[in-house]
Amino acid sequence: MNKYQDLKIWQKAMNLVEQIYNLMKTLPEEEKFGLISQMKRCSVSIPSNIAEGAGRNSNKEFKRFLSIANGSTSELETQLLLIQRLNYADNSQVIDLLELCVEIKRMNYSLQKSLN
């Protein structure tokens, strides 16, 4: 069993979740059951899938969960771009979060390659 808490990708993903939750506090109330709910779920999915994959018995399974985490990261990027288009948040904050998503995806691809 891998100690997922020591993985830098998991730590960055946890930071991303925290920042997303803080951003969601600033979105319009009418988005409570729309974008806010969806963005919270998919952001939490990223470190959760990394942790679940690390707890599996094989590299093949770990890679599968990393792939799911990568999909959730792409989903979150799309939702951040939508928030940007709708002018729901400060543009610089959204850009910072998008850059963090890209960094997590790069780390994810590198980790997947290392598991081959």
C-alpha positions in Angstrom: 0.0 0.0 0.0 1.3 3.4 -1.0 1.2 6.3 1.4 -0.8 8.7 -0.7 -0.4 11.6 1.7 3.3 11.7 0.7 2.5 12.1 -3.0 3.1 15.7 -4.2 0.3 15.3 -6.7 -2.1 14.4 -3.9 -0.9 17.4 -1.8 -1.4 19.8 -4.7 -4.8 18.4 -5.5 -5.8 18.9 -1.9 -4.7 22.5 -2.2 -6.7 22.9 -5.3 -9.8 21.6 -3.5 -9.4 24.1 -0.8 -9.0 27.0 -3.3 -12.0 25.8 -5.2 -14.2 25.7 -2.1 -13.0 29.3 -1.2 -13.9 30.4 -4.8 -17.3 28.8 -4.6 -18.1 31.1 -1.6 -18.0 34.1 -4.0 -20.3 32.7 -6.7 -23.9 33.8 -7.0 -26.4 31.9 -4.8 -28.4 30.8 -7.9 -25.4 28.6 -8.8 -25.6 26.6 -5.5 -27.1 23.6 -7.1 -25.4 24.1 -10.5 -21.8 25.1 -11.0 -21.0 25.3 -7.3 -22.2 21.7 -6.5 -20.6 20.3 -9.7 -17.2 22.0 -9.2 -17.0 20.9 -5.6 -17.7 17.3 -6.5 -15.2 17.1 -9.4 -12.5 18.9 -7.4 -12.8 16.5 -4.6 -12.7 13.6 -7.1 -9.1 14.5 -8.0 -7.3 13.8 -4.7 -9.9 11.1 -3.9 -9.1 9.1 -7.0 -5.3 9.5 -6.5 -5.7 8.2 -2.9 -7.9 5.3 -3.9 -5.6 4.3 -6.7 -2.6 4.5 -4.4 -4.4 2.1 -2.1 -4.9 -0.5 -4.8 -2.8 -3.6 -5.2 -1.3 -3.0 -8.7 0.2 -0.3 -10.8 -2.4 -1.0 -13.5 -5.2 -0.2 -11.1 -3.4 2.9 -9.8 -3.0 4.1 -13.4 -6.7 3.6 -14.0 -7.6 5.8 -11.0 -5.0 8.4 -12.0 -6.8 8.5 -15.4 -10.1 9.2 -13.7 -8.4 11.9 -11.6 -7.1 13.4 -14.9 -10.6 13.4 -16.4 -11.9 15.2 -13.3 -9.1 17.8 -13.6 -10.1 18.5 -17.2 -13.8 18.7 -16.2 -12.8 21.3 -13.5 -10.8 23.3 -16.1 -13.9 23.5 -18.3 -16.0 24.7 -15.4 -13.4 27.3 -14.5 -13.4 28.6 -18.1 -17.1 28.9 -17.9 -16.9 30.9 -14.7 -14.4 33.1 -16.5 -16.7 33.6 -19.4 -19.6 34.4 -17.1 -17.5 36.9 -15.2 -18.4 35.2 -11.9 -14.9 35.5 -10.5 -11.7 37.5 -10.5 -9.9 36.7 -13.7 -6.5 36.4 -12.1 -7.9 33.9 -9.5 -9.3 31.7 -12.3 -6.0 31.8 -14.2 -4.1 30.7 -11.1 -6.5 27.8 -10.6 -6.2 26.8 -14.3 -2.4 26.9 -14.0 -2.7 24.6 -11.0 -4.9 22.2 -12.9 -2.3 22.1 -15.7 0.4 21.4 -13.2 -1.6 18.6 -11.6 -2.3 17.1 -15.1 1.5 17.1 -15.9 2.3 15.5 -12.6 -0.4 12.9 -13.3 1.0 12.0 -16.7 4.5 11.7 -15.3 3.3 9.5 -12.4 1.4 7.3 -14.9 4.6 6.9 -17.0 6.6 6.0 -14.0 4.2 3.2 -13.2 4.9 1.4 -16.5 
